[in-house]
């Protein structure tokens, strides 16, 4: 998610004070430098800010009985260096942590088969769709689901009064969502109460990729040019007529929600977390609506993996088991605001915003028809080009009033060129397949 640091937003909510500790041995380290590290080396694309890395190191010291050197890396270096070490037969890293998009491209050639480990701890209750992702299109498991984040609707109780008759706010259809926006606008003197993050740094493209199009078409890329996709874009054009005009400037929806400019909105959990902070009883966190093909939702999934040929494999497996315990995952939620992937209740002493979001994230995934989507996988630095194609569709069709079919056709060519040059397979909800992902 370019343009913002999720954890920095949450720091004020969940900071434990551990970040004020003395500078860590490897604090702020970026890249693959492991000099000065003894014991098991844990390389990760997560918790890169110094304070977050130190809080996680503190968690490791409390939770694990052996020395762990936690080293952070940017995703590009992460993939390149893991491949080069494995191919050279000189692997110095024992454990890897990263997004699905960081780990899946390394499987199976550069990762150790963890099928037995996942089977041993199956009682922890990892979601089956996450375990399927961890197979990276094979019949083996290459990483263990670690932590997650997602996107939700936030709504003030005043806005709920304008829901269409009989609508369940936790199980809305997209038609009901539109009716809600229309009712609210009319009841508010023709001033829209719905907002979407369409600003320069907003995450509207994630709404298009992970929510709207999958819900209407069942896919993200393989159905991009389908008749159902045209219907989805025309739906969005109508919904946008009932959104606050300033939505084209909104980057973080918690700001206009707190200011009362809008009363309900969709965004990443990190960009909504401050909304219920002052009046938690006056806010609701809700699952995204469902469409004709299901309830599209996007999960930001992280995992733990072991490089092929890595040292300290027994310790690495024990550390994965430790980090998969419900208690440890709750500690990670407290420290760095990553939600658990294992089945566990959320403690009552967590901030209200986190408890509301945790419940809504779990419900969104568990509701009938839930359709998991992922951010683009394997595109690296070219991911921005993919997001731009979705945004350009939005600009032309929704804001510019261009013909929907011809606009979608034009952007289909853009997507096809990016994917062909990147040579990557499809990602959820599209079938992964064996070859290059094709726009359909």
N, C-alpha and C positions, 0 to 999 in steps of 0.2 A: 504494500500500500504506500505508494510514493507520497511524499509530502507531509508526513506527520509521524510522530513517535507515539504509538498507542500507550506505552508504559509511562512516558513522561506525563501524559494527561492524568494518569491514575495515581501518580506518585503522591500527590497531596492527599488522596483518599486513603491510601493503604500503607503509606510509609511507616516502617517499623522503627526507624531511627538507626537501624544498623548501617545505613549508608554513610553515616558520619564517622564510621570507624576509620582507622588508619588506612592509608592508601594500600591497596592490595598489591601483591607481588606482580600480578599480571593485569592490573586494572587498566581498562581502556585498550588493551592490546588488540590490535586488528591484524589479521593475517594468520600465518601459520607458525610464527616464532614460538618455540617451546623451550627455549633456553631458560634455565632457572627453574624449570618445572621438574619435580620429582614425583614418584608414584605414578598413578594412572592419569593419563592426559585425556581430557574431555574437550573436544573441539565443537563449537556451536555457533550457529548464526543468530542465536537468540540472546537477549539480555546484553546487548552491546554497550549501552551507557554504563559508565563506571559505577554509578550507585546501584543499578540493577544487578550488574555482575557481582558486586560485593555482597549484596543481599542474598544472591543465589549461592555464592561461596559459603556464606554463613550457614545457609540451610544445609549445604552438603556436609559441613563440619558437624552440625548437630545430628544429622540423619545417618551418616555413613561412617563405618569404623576403619576406613583406610584413607590415606592421603590422596586427594584428587586435585590436579592442576586444571582449572577451568579456563579455557582460552577461547576468545571470541574471534569471529571472522566474518567478513562480508560474503554474501552468497557466491559471487563470482569466483573469488579466491578459494572458497570452501570446496567447490566442485573440482576446480582445476587441480588443487593440491592433493585432494584425496585420490583422484585418478592417477596423478603422477607418482604418488608414493606406492600405491597398490601395483601399478605397472612396473615400477622399479624394484618391487619386492623388498622395500625398505620402509615399512609402515611404522610410524612412531606414535600414532594416535590410537588410543584404546576404545574410545566411545565418541559417537557423533550425535549432535542434536541439531535439528533443523526443521523447516517447514516441509510438508509433503513435497512441494516443488523443488526443494533442495535435495531430498533423499531419493525420491523415485527415479530420477534420471541416472542414479548411481547403481541401481539394481538391474540385473543380478551380478554383473561383472565385478563390482568393487565392494559389495557388502556380504556379510556373513548371514547364512540362513538362520533365522530366529524362530522358525516354526515351532520347535519344541518348547522354547521359552514361553511363547504366547499360550500354547496348549496347557503348560503347567499352571499358568495363572489365569485361566479362562474364567474362573469364578469372580474375578474383579469386575466383570461386566462391561468390557469395552463394547461400544456400539458395533454391530456386525458390519455396517457400511465402512467404518473406519478400518476394521480388520481387513476388509476386502481391498481398500486403498493400499494398505501396507503390503499387499502382495505385488503391487506394481504390474499387474497384468499377467502374473505367473500363478502357479499353484503353491508357492512357498511364501513365507512371511519375511520381509526384509527390514522392517523397522517396527518398533512397538509404539502405538499411539501414546503421546505424552501429555499434551495440554491443547486447549482450543479457545477460539474466540468466534464471534459471528456478528450479525447485523439484526436489528429489531425495529419494531415500531414503539415509539414512546407517545403516550397520550395523557393529557390532563383530564381529570374527571369531568370538567365542564364540557369538553369535547365529546365525551361518551354520550351525553344527552342527545346528540344529533345522529346517533347511529340509526340506520333504517330499522323499522319495526321487526322484531324477532331476531335481529342479528346478534350473534355471539361474538363479542370483540376478540375472543381468543381463537376464533375459527371463522374468520371472514373470507368470503370469496372476493375476487377482484371487482366483481360487479357491485357487491355491497360496499367495498372500499370506495369506489367511485360515488356511489349514492351518499355515503357518509360525507365525503368532501363537498358534494353539492348541497346537501342539507345544512352542513355547517356554514358554508358560505352564505347561503340565503338567510340563515338565522342571525348572521353577524353583519347585517346591513350590506350584503354583497361583498364583504371583505373576506377572502379565503382564510381558513384556519389551518389548512394543511401546508406543510413545507417539505421540500426535498433538497438534498445537498448538490445543487447544480453549479456551485461556484468553481473558480479556477482550481482550487485544491479540494473540492468536494469529491465524494466517492459515488456519484451518480452512476458511473460506468459499472460499478459493482452491482448496483440495483438492476441494471440492464442485463449484465452477464449472468448473475446468480439468482435473480428473482423473477423479473418480468418475463424474459424470453423462455427460460426453462418452464415456467408455469403455464405458458401459452403453447409452447412447441415441444416440450419434453427434452430439449437439447440446448446447447449454447452455440456450437459451431456447425454441427452437421445439419441443423435445422434453421440456420441463419437466414437462408433465402426461401424458406417455405411460405406457403399461403398463411399459415398460422402466425408466422413472424410478422407478416404485413398486418394482420389483425392486432397483434400485440402493440405495434408502433402506433396504430390508429387509436387503440385504447389509451395509450400514454398521451397522445395529443389531446384527447378529451379530458383525461385526468389533469393534465397540466393547466388547462383552462380554469381549473378550480384550485390551483396552488397559488400561494402568495407570489406575486410577481418578483419579489426580491429573492426568490429561490435560485435565480441565476447567479446570485452573489454569495449564497450560503455555502461555507466550507464545512463548518462544524454545527450540526443542528442544535446542540445544547445551548448555543448562544441565543438564537431567536426564540427557542422554547422558554428559556429562563426570562428573557425580556418580555415575553407575552406577545411577540409579533405573530407567532403561530401557536397552535394548541395541540397539534399532533404531527409527527414526523417520523421518517425512517432514516437510520444511519447506523454506523458501526457502534458497538457497545462502548468503546472508549470515547466516542464523540457524543455519547448520551449520558455518561456516568454522572455528570454534575447536575443533571436536570432534577432528579428527585432528592437531592441532597438536603435542601432546606425544608421541604414539605413532603416527605415520603408518602404520607397517607393520601396525598392529592394527585399522585401520578401512578400510571400503570405502564408496565413493559409488556408488549404483546408480540406474539408470533406474526410473521409476515402473512399476507393473504394467500389463498390458493386459487389456481386457475384451472382451465380445462384439462391440463396434463399433470396436475399435481401442485404441491406447495414447494416451489423452488426456494431453496435457501443456500447460502454460502457459508461454508465452514473454513476457518483459518486453522488448519490442523498442523501441530508439530509432532515430531517423532524422535525416537532414540534408536540408533543403529550402531553396529560394530563393523569397522572396515575389514575386508578380507585380509588375512595375514596379520591382524593386529596383535600387539603384545597384551598381556594381562587380561586375557579373554574371560577367565573365571571371575575376576573382580568386576569386569565390565558388566557381566551378566548379573552379578549381585547388585551392582549399582542400578541397573535398569529395574530390577525387582523392587529395590528400595524406593526409587522415584515413582513407581507405579502403585505404591500403597496409597490408600485413600487419605490417610493422615498426612503423608508427605505432599500429596497433591493439594490438599487444603492449605498446607503451609505455603506452597507455591502461590496459591491464590492470594493469600494474605500478603506475601512478600512482593510479588510482581504482577498480580492480577491476571494470571492465566487460569482459565476455568478447567476443572478436572475432566478427564476423558473416562475415568472409571466411575462406576456407580457408587455415589455417596451423597448423604444429605449435606446441605449447606448450613454451617453453624449459625445460630441466631445472633452471635456477637459480631458478625461481619457488618460493615456499613450497609444501610438499607438499599442503596443503589446497587450494590453488588449482589445482594440477596434477590432483589427484583430481577436483575438481569440474568442471574444464574438460573432462576426458575423458568424464565421465558425462553432462554437458550435451550434448556432441556426439553421444554414442551414443544418448541418449534421443530426439533428434531424427531420427536416421538409421535406427533400428530399423524393421523392417517394421510397417506398420499405425500408424505415428506419426500422431497426430491433433492438429494445432495448435489451441490455444485461446488467447484473449486476455482480459486484464482488460476489463471493460465499456468501451465506446468512446462518447464523446460525451455522457455523462450528467452530467459536471461534478460539482457539489455534490450531486447526487441519487444518486451511485453508492452512497453509504452505505445508502440505502433498499433498493437491489437486494441488497446483501450481507446486509442484515438479513433479507430474505425467505428466503434460503438458510439463514441461521443459525436463524431461527425454525422452519423445517422440522426442522433438526437437533435443536433443543431439544425440540420436541413429539414427534417420531417416535422418535428414538434415546434421548434422556434421559427423556422423559416417558411413553413407551409409547403415544402416541396412535395412532389409526387412520391408516395411511399414506395411503390414497386420499383421505379427507376432508381431511387436512392439506394434501396437495399441491393439492387443488382450491381450498382457501381461499387459499393463497399464490399460486396462479395469478392470482387476482383482484388481489392486491397488486402483482404484477409487471406485469400488464397496465395497471394504472392509472399506474404510474410511467413505463412506456415510452410510453404514449399521451400523457401530459402533456409528456414530454421530446421526443417526436417524433424519435426516433433510429432509424436502420436497425439491422439485426442485425450482429453481429460474429462472427468465427471462434470455434468451428467452424460456427456457423449461417450459411447463405447470406446475404450482405449484402442483396440485393434493392434495390428502389427506394423502398419505402414504410417506414412505421413497423414496427419489429420486433414480431411478434405471438407471444404465448405459445401453444405448441401442446402 
